[in-house]
Amino acid sequence: MGSDASAGAGTAQVATGPPLPSEGGPAPHTVPPELDGAQLREFAEQLAAALRREEEVHGSLISVVVAGGSLFDLCGALAGLIDAVIMITTTDGRVIAQAGDPEAVAAASRTEAFDPTGRFLVEREPVGERSGAGDWVRRVTVRIVGGSGVEGRMVAFSSDKPMSGIDIHLLERGASVAALAIAREQAVQAVESKYRAEFLRDALAGRVGGSVEAIAHADSLDWTLADRMVVVVAETDEDDRVSERTAEEVRALQERFARAWVRAVGARDRRAPVMGFSQEIVALLALPDEAATERIMATVTDLARVVRGDGGGGRRTFSTGVSRPVTSIENLPVAYAEALRAVAVGRQKHGAGAITHFDELGIYRLLSLVPDSVELRQFVDDALRELATDDNPENAGLRTTLSVLIDTNLNVAEASRILFFHYNTLRYRIAKLERMLGPFTSDPQLRLTLALALKVLEMRGLSQNRRSSTLN
């Protein structure tokens, strides 16, 4: 982002005027004690000049926004005024604009104020002045407050000198202007999002017509529909339909979740379609022709890591599902259904925060289609009998032995090696299991039943038929 910041600094036009009082002097609006008449007049003149300068600077910053300048332009203007690195973050610390010398920006991003994903640690960084480590003398954080409350933070990092009271005051002025810029961007994004959401809904439902028309429509929305894509669905693990949060809190959290995914995906591919719907985020990720499942999952895992950050920030856990690759627009509805199924089954199998590819589901795809969790539980009880519960401390170990035996196709030598059992010990356990469950070593149908029961037992949240598609 260093190059963007430099560009912003170059385009911003800032008015010139009388120099501001030096950093070593008193705060700009504080009258020093014990001044004689001449000194008082001199101080009053300095103060008047400083106030005029502040108004000129404020007007210049406003003009950057009025002229259509971005948050990067605003950061660039402030960076030139204060001679510091300037960053603007979201309320949960994601950097959305920055400016300053590229090396200084990189050095600031490596300080203890950021987590490994590059998120500013808002939960640990107080508003106000703070000394830094190493060569960083001081950083200052101010809130960006708009009509709907706190919109984010503006942070200044100085590497070679403490920032003066004038600098901090200018930063506060800059934050008020940033609120205007953010409000303008949000208004534009709201209109764009409406048309983008409608198009993506239609694409996922198979209602966008032919490929030529769909690609042209996507291009008009500044999106690209690639020749090879996967559908990624991210869904918060908390069910908002039964949440104790207010509707306003739920909406604010979902909007933050959507913005985090939009920024994470946009950093990888600015033209990748990604939208937040009422209960989920949907993204279409372009793939190289040679991309295998491992590479696809590595990309999605990295995106999820960026969205999560390194803890803190008030974010909720979420699970992610990935479809098989598709090579035509017409196959998007099938891929979307696959991603939804991967989310639901992945959460059942692995718990909250799962990242699951559709091809990983195997037999769980069929098991998850059984809507009656009571029936599944009864199947487990009937098949595994007393092993279906953990009433006996030995049951978990016996289930593990049974699972390994089935997975190794009853190869006792291989199972002994995996379980670290003596051969005779495993033979004893097999005899015990057959007394409890029946002759599974000689009955293939019984082995299949037991294998299915063990798979069902691995699934979590069987009682939660959580939610269906929000697009239908």
Sequence and secondary structure as in RCSB ss.txt:
>XXXX:A:sequence
MGSDASAGAGTAQVATGPPLPSEGGPAPHTVPPELDGAQLREFAEQLAAALRREEEVHGSLISVVVAGGSLFDLC
GALAGLIDAVIMITTTDGRVIAQAGDPEAVAAASRTEAFDPTGRFLVEREPVGERSGAGDWVRRVTVRIVGGSGV
EGRMVAFSSDKPMSGIDIHLLERGASVAALAIAREQAVQAVESKYRAEFLRDALAGRVGGSVEAIAHADSLDWTL
ADRMVVVVAETDEDDRVSERTAEEVRALQERFARAWVRAVGARDRRAPVMGFSQEIVALLALPDEAATERIMATV
TDLARVVRGDGGGGRRTFSTGVSRPVTSIENLPVAYAEALRAVAVGRQKHGAGAITHFDELGIYRLLSLVPDSVE
LRQFVDDALRELATDDNPENAGLRTTLSVLIDTNLNVAEASRILFFHYNTLRYRIAKLERMLGPFTSDPQLRLTL
ALALKVLEMRGLSQNRRSSTLN
>XXXX:A:secstr
 HHHHHHHHHH      S    TTS  TT   SS  HHHHHHHHHHHHHHHHHHHHHHHHHHHHHHTT  HHHHH
HHHHHHHTSEEEEE TT  EEEEES HHHHHHHHTSTTB TTS B TTTS SEEEE STT  EEEEEEEEETTEE
EEEEEEEESSS   HHHHHHHHHHHHHHHHHHHHHHHHHHHHHHHHHHHHHHHHHT S SHHHHHHHHHHTT   
 SSEEEEEEEESS GGG SS HHHHHHHHHHHHHHHHHHHHHH TT  EEE SS EEEEEE  TT  HHHHHHHH
HHHHHHHHTTS TT   EEEEE   BSSGGGHHHHHHHHHHHHHHHHHHH TT EEEGGG TTHHHHTT   HHH
HHHHHHHHHGGGGSSSSTTHHHHHHHHHHHHHTTT HHHHHHHHT  HHHHHHHHHHHHHHH  TTT HHHHHHH
HHHHHHHH   TT      S  
